[in-house]
Amino acid sequence: MKERRDVYQAIVDPTRRAIINIIAERPQNISSIAAQFDISQQAISLHIKILTDCGMVIIRQQGRDRYCEADLSKLGEVAEWVDQYRQHWEHRLNKMEKYIANLKKERYGKKKK
């Protein structure tokens, strides 16, 4: 049974994030991607395989070269997931700001009397 991969597996690893950043600008062949790292081309190929399985990279054959192209559409799923927590923390911070404002009113209001 093939392991199911998702966008979170693509972005959890710093090397894979770096690969995505590199090919987001323009498609590149695997050799030129590997040249930008201090790890083997075989290790980069494995990262690219995972990115392909996650749907973040599309491989296009051009002659003898395989070019990697980023498909950033799946990052929308991550943005939605993060956004729900951003809204949660904004709500909590707004409540804290109101609480602090009320404390200041109570403290400064009592001193003036």
C-alpha positions in Angstrom: 0.0 0.0 0.0 1.4 3.4 -1.0 1.9 5.9 1.7 -0.4 8.9 1.4 1.4 12.2 1.4 0.1 15.7 1.9 1.2 19.3 1.7 2.3 19.3 5.3 4.9 16.6 4.7 6.2 18.8 1.9 6.8 21.8 4.0 7.9 20.2 7.2 11.4 19.7 6.0 13.7 22.7 5.5 15.4 21.2 2.4 12.0 20.7 0.7 11.0 24.2 1.6 14.2 25.5 0.0 13.6 23.4 -3.1 10.1 24.9 -3.4 11.5 28.4 -3.0 14.1 27.7 -5.7 11.7 26.3 -8.3 8.9 28.7 -7.5 10.9 31.4 -9.3 11.5 29.2 -12.4 11.5 25.5 -13.3 14.9 23.9 -13.0 16.4 20.5 -13.7 17.4 18.3 -10.9 21.1 18.8 -11.4 20.9 22.5 -11.0 18.7 22.2 -7.9 21.2 19.7 -6.4 24.1 22.0 -7.1 22.6 24.5 -4.7 22.8 22.1 -1.7 25.6 20.4 0.3 23.9 17.0 0.0 23.9 14.4 -2.8 21.9 14.6 -5.9 20.3 11.3 -4.8 19.1 12.9 -1.6 17.7 15.9 -3.6 16.0 13.4 -5.9 14.3 11.8 -2.9 13.1 15.2 -1.6 11.8 15.9 -5.1 10.0 12.6 -5.2 8.3 13.4 -1.9 7.4 16.9 -3.2 5.9 15.2 -6.3 3.9 12.7 -4.2 2.6 15.7 -2.2 1.5 17.4 -5.3 3.8 20.4 -4.9 6.2 19.6 -7.8 5.4 18.7 -11.4 8.2 16.9 -13.3 8.4 17.7 -17.1 10.7 15.8 -19.4 12.7 18.0 -21.8 15.1 15.9 -23.9 17.3 14.1 -21.4 16.6 16.5 -18.6 13.8 16.4 -16.0 12.6 19.8 -15.0 10.9 20.5 -11.7 8.1 23.0 -11.6 6.4 24.2 -8.4 2.7 23.9 -8.0 1.9 26.2 -5.1 -1.9 25.8 -5.2 -1.7 23.3 -2.3 -0.3 26.0 0.0 -3.8 27.5 0.1 -4.7 24.5 2.3 -1.9 25.5 4.7 -3.0 29.1 4.7 -6.6 28.2 5.6 -5.4 26.0 8.4 -3.1 28.7 9.8 -5.8 31.3 9.4 -8.2 29.6 11.8 -5.5 29.9 14.5 -4.7 33.4 13.6 -8.4 34.3 14.1 -8.4 32.5 17.4 -5.4 34.4 18.7 -6.6 37.7 17.4 -9.9 37.1 19.3 -8.0 36.2 22.5 -5.7 39.2 22.2 -8.7 41.5 21.6 -10.3 40.2 24.8 -7.0 40.8 26.7 -6.8 44.4 25.4 -10.3 45.1 26.6 -9.5 43.5 30.0 -6.4 45.7 30.4 -8.3 48.8 29.3 -10.9 48.0 32.0 -8.2 47.5 34.6 -6.6 50.9 33.7 -10.0 52.6 34.0 -10.6 51.0 37.4 -7.2 51.9 38.7 -6.9 55.4 37.3 -10.5 56.2 38.0 -10.1 55.4 41.7 -6.9 57.5 42.1 -8.5 60.6 40.7 -11.3 60.6 43.4 
